[in-house]
Amino acid sequence: MLWRKKNHYLIDNKALGLDDAALAWAAIEPIWMLPTGSDKAAERPREWASVTLGQLYIYAVTWVEREVLNGGFWQYFWNTPADLPTKALRGFERIRASEYADLLRQAIATFPGGVLPKTRRDRMRLLPEDPYGDVSEQQRDVLQRLEDLNERFYGVYGEGREFYNKLAGYIRAHPDEFCTAGPPAKESGK
């Protein structure tokens, strides 16, 4: 396929033999440091044009994992580009990680009206800049609900083995979205 030649973010199909965590990182490492650009998906920098949908979904769910493990859902919503939570929900569904999708939906529901603000800037107006500093009663309530979800996330995540198993399983089942040459050739039965 022609698009494969244009996508310089694909990995060699030999990576499919890596352990789950290493494969998951190998699949997103080429795009991890791409600039995220503005707060609008339509204005994402041109480097993203050759990223496959599978790569975008794996990137989005990994962003949730990294941010929540580092600073909880508050940090995730504070740092995340506007359309990434929607992509993460789709990504969790794709990798069959409904428990993570449910937690993210519940975290989104902490916003007024249960709706995620359209821009990161709007989210930042609703969240306290410092979750440990002076916060309003409404912000305190939101932070407590997010903290409860953090604890549930950590419980589901555990040591991360199942999370990476799901990521790697999706990558191995869809090598055309991640690899330059599809699945590796089967070895003969010698």
C-alpha positions as CSV (number, residue, x, y, z in Angstrom):
1,M,0.0,0.0,0.0
2,L,1.3,3.4,-0.9
3,W,0.5,5.0,2.5
4,R,2.9,2.6,4.2
5,K,5.8,4.1,2.3
6,K,4.8,7.5,3.4
7,N,4.4,6.6,7.0
8,H,7.8,6.9,8.5
9,Y,6.4,6.2,12.0
10,L,5.8,2.5,11.4
11,I,8.1,0.0,13.1
12,D,9.8,-3.1,11.7
13,N,7.6,-6.2,11.9
14,K,10.4,-7.9,14.0
15,A,9.2,-5.8,16.9
16,L,6.1,-8.1,17.1
17,G,8.3,-10.6,18.9
18,L,9.1,-8.2,21.7
19,D,7.5,-8.6,25.2
20,D,4.2,-6.8,25.6
21,A,5.5,-3.6,27.3
22,A,8.5,-3.3,24.9
23,L,6.2,-3.8,21.9
24,A,3.7,-1.2,23.1
25,W,6.4,1.4,23.6
26,A,8.1,0.5,20.2
27,A,4.7,1.1,18.5
28,I,4.2,4.6,19.9
29,E,7.8,5.8,20.5
30,P,8.1,7.1,16.9
31,I,5.2,9.5,17.5
32,W,5.5,10.1,21.3
33,M,7.4,13.4,20.9
34,L,5.4,14.8,17.9
35,P,4.2,18.3,18.5
36,T,0.5,18.3,19.6
37,G,-0.1,21.8,18.2
38,S,-3.2,23.8,19.0
39,D,-6.1,22.8,21.1
40,K,-8.1,21.8,18.0
41,A,-7.7,18.4,16.3
42,A,-8.1,20.1,12.9
43,E,-5.1,22.2,13.6
44,R,-2.8,19.3,14.6
45,P,0.6,19.7,13.0
46,R,1.3,18.1,9.6
47,E,3.5,15.4,11.2
48,W,0.3,13.7,12.4
49,A,-1.0,13.3,8.9
50,S,0.8,10.0,8.4
51,V,0.0,8.5,11.8
52,T,-2.4,5.6,11.5
53,L,-5.6,5.4,13.5
54,G,-4.2,2.4,15.5
55,Q,-1.1,4.5,16.4
56,L,-3.3,7.4,17.5
57,Y,-5.5,5.2,19.7
58,I,-2.4,3.5,21.3
59,Y,-0.9,6.9,21.9
60,A,-4.1,8.2,23.5
61,V,-4.5,5.3,25.9
62,T,-0.8,5.4,26.8
63,W,-1.2,9.2,27.5
64,V,-4.0,8.3,30.0
65,E,-1.8,5.7,31.6
66,R,1.3,7.9,32.0
67,E,-0.6,11.0,33.2
68,V,-2.9,9.2,35.7
69,L,0.0,7.2,37.1
70,N,2.1,10.3,37.4
71,G,-0.4,12.8,38.8
72,G,-3.9,11.4,38.5
73,F,-6.9,12.4,36.4
74,W,-6.4,16.1,37.4
75,Q,-3.0,16.0,35.7
76,Y,-4.4,14.2,32.7
77,F,-7.1,16.8,32.1
78,W,-4.7,19.6,32.8
79,N,-2.1,18.5,30.3
80,T,-4.1,16.7,27.6
81,P,-4.9,18.2,24.1
82,A,-8.6,18.7,23.6
83,D,-9.5,15.7,21.4
84,L,-7.3,13.1,23.1
85,P,-9.8,11.9,25.8
86,T,-12.3,11.0,23.0
87,K,-9.5,9.2,21.1
88,A,-8.5,7.4,24.4
89,L,-12.1,6.2,24.9
90,R,-12.1,4.8,21.4
91,G,-8.7,3.3,22.0
92,F,-9.7,1.6,25.2
93,E,-12.7,0.1,23.4
94,R,-10.4,-1.1,20.5
95,I,-8.0,-2.8,22.9
96,R,-10.9,-4.3,24.9
97,A,-10.1,-2.4,28.1
98,S,-13.7,-1.4,29.0
99,E,-12.7,-0.9,32.7
100,Y,-10.4,1.9,31.7
101,A,-12.9,3.4,29.4
102,D,-15.5,3.4,32.2
103,L,-13.1,5.1,34.5
104,L,-12.3,7.8,31.9
105,R,-16.0,8.3,31.2
106,Q,-16.6,8.8,35.0
107,A,-13.7,11.2,35.2
108,I,-15.1,13.2,32.2
109,A,-18.5,13.2,34.0
110,T,-17.0,15.2,36.9
111,F,-17.1,18.3,34.7
112,P,-20.2,20.5,34.8
113,G,-23.1,18.8,33.1
114,G,-21.0,15.7,32.8
115,V,-19.5,17.1,29.5
116,L,-15.8,17.5,28.7
117,P,-15.1,21.1,27.8
118,K,-14.2,21.4,24.1
119,T,-10.8,22.9,24.7
120,R,-7.9,22.3,27.1
121,R,-8.1,26.0,28.0
122,D,-11.7,25.6,29.1
123,R,-10.8,22.6,31.2
124,M,-8.0,24.6,32.8
125,R,-10.5,27.3,33.8
126,L,-12.6,24.7,35.7
127,L,-9.7,22.9,37.4
128,P,-7.5,24.4,40.1
129,E,-4.0,25.3,38.9
130,D,-2.6,23.7,42.0
131,P,-4.7,20.8,43.3
132,Y,-3.0,21.1,46.7
133,G,-3.4,24.9,47.1
134,D,-6.5,27.0,47.8
135,V,-9.4,25.6,45.9
136,S,-13.1,26.4,45.9
137,E,-15.6,24.0,47.4
138,Q,-16.8,23.0,43.9
139,Q,-13.2,22.3,42.9
140,R,-12.5,20.4,46.1
141,D,-15.5,18.2,45.3
142,V,-14.3,17.5,41.7
143,L,-10.8,16.8,43.0
144,Q,-12.1,14.3,45.5
145,R,-14.2,12.5,42.9
146,L,-11.1,12.4,40.6
147,E,-9.0,11.1,43.5
148,D,-11.5,8.3,44.1
149,L,-11.2,7.4,40.4
150,N,-7.4,7.6,40.6
151,E,-7.5,4.9,43.3
152,R,-9.8,2.7,41.2
153,F,-7.5,3.2,38.2
154,Y,-4.5,2.2,40.3
155,G,-6.4,-0.9,41.4
156,V,-7.3,-2.0,37.9
157,Y,-3.8,-1.2,36.6
158,G,-1.9,-3.1,39.3
159,E,1.6,-3.7,37.9
160,G,0.5,-2.9,34.4
161,R,0.9,-6.4,32.9
162,E,-2.7,-6.7,31.8
163,F,-2.7,-3.2,30.4
164,Y,0.4,-3.9,28.2
165,N,-1.0,-7.3,27.3
166,K,-4.1,-5.6,25.9
167,L,-2.0,-3.0,24.0
168,A,0.4,-5.6,22.6
169,G,-2.5,-7.9,21.7
170,Y,-4.1,-5.2,19.6
171,I,-0.8,-4.3,17.9
172,R,-0.2,-8.0,17.1
173,A,-3.7,-8.4,15.7
174,H,-3.4,-5.3,13.5
175,P,0.2,-5.2,12.3
176,D,-0.7,-3.2,9.2
177,E,-1.4,-0.2,11.5
178,F,2.0,-0.4,13.2
179,C,4.5,-2.3,11.1
180,T,6.2,-1.8,7.8
181,A,5.8,-5.3,6.4
182,G,2.8,-6.8,8.2
183,P,3.2,-9.9,10.3
184,P,6.5,-11.8,10.4
185,A,6.9,-14.9,8.3
186,K,6.1,-18.1,10.2
187,E,9.1,-20.3,10.9
188,S,9.1,-23.8,9.2
189,G,8.4,-26.7,11.5
190,K,12.0,-28.0,11.6
